[in-house]
């Protein structure tokens, strides 16, 4: 079960709003909208995607990583170590983007 299973509909709704923003940006480019206005909308869409990513990361830490840590005695902590490394890599990707 995924960490975001409890709020899957909210995640999908946010992604659909971002999708609409991106379509709006494409229309702006098709209509030769002023560059700064397009850049402003690109920035807004980027921030919206970052918010989705942070929410997913929070869900992952609160569900998947926590569950692996809680059951770490069963496998000498290997699953917990793997989930923590996975989360660290995801955080690194988010910071670089």
N, C-alpha and C positions, 0 to 999 in steps of 0.2 A: 504494500500500500504506500502511495506517495505521501510526502509530508503536506502537500497542498490539497489533499483529497477533501478536507473539510471545507475549503473555500475555493474549490475548483471553479464554480460559477463566477465568483468575483474575479479570479485571475483571467478567465476567458472574457469577461466583460471589459476589463482593462485593456486586454490585448486587442479586442475589437475596436475600442476607442482609438488606440494607437494606429491600427490599420486605417481607420477613417482619417486620422491626421495625415498619414503618409499619402493616402489618395488625394487629400486636399492639397498637399504640397506638390504633388505631380500636376494637379490642375493649375496651381499657381505658376509653375514653370511653363506649362502649355500656354497660359495666358500672358506670358512675359511679365510677370509681376516683378516689382522692384527687388533686387538681390537681397537687400537687408531684411525685407519682409519675409522672403523665403527662408533666409538663415534663421530668423527668429522662430519660425515654425519648425524648422529642423531641430533647433535646440530644444523646443518644447517636446517634440516627439522623442528625442534622445532622453530627456529627463523622465518622461513617462515610462520608457522601456527600462531605464535604470531603476525606477521605483518598483516595477514588476520584478526585476531581477533580485532586488534586495528583499522583497517579500518572499520570493521563492527560496532564497538563501536562508532567511529567518525560519521558514517552515522546515527546511531541510535540517537545520541545526536543532530545532525544537522537537523534531519527530525522529528522523532517521539517525542522526548522530546520537541523540539522547538515548534512543532505543539500543543502539549498538553498545554504548557505554554501559547501560544498565545490564546488558547480558554479556559483558566482557569476561566475566569469570568462566563462562562456558567454553570459550575458545582461547583463553590466555590473552585476551585483549586484541587479537588480530583483527577482528571485524571493526572494533572501535578505532584502532590505529588507521585502518583503511578508510573509514568514513571521515576521520579527522583530516587525513591527508587529502582526500577528495574535496572536502570543504575548503581547506587551505588553498588548493589549486584554483577552485572556483573564485575565491576571494581575490587571489592574485590576478585572475583574468578580468574581474570587474574593475580592479584598481587600474589596470593597464588600459582599459578601454575608455 
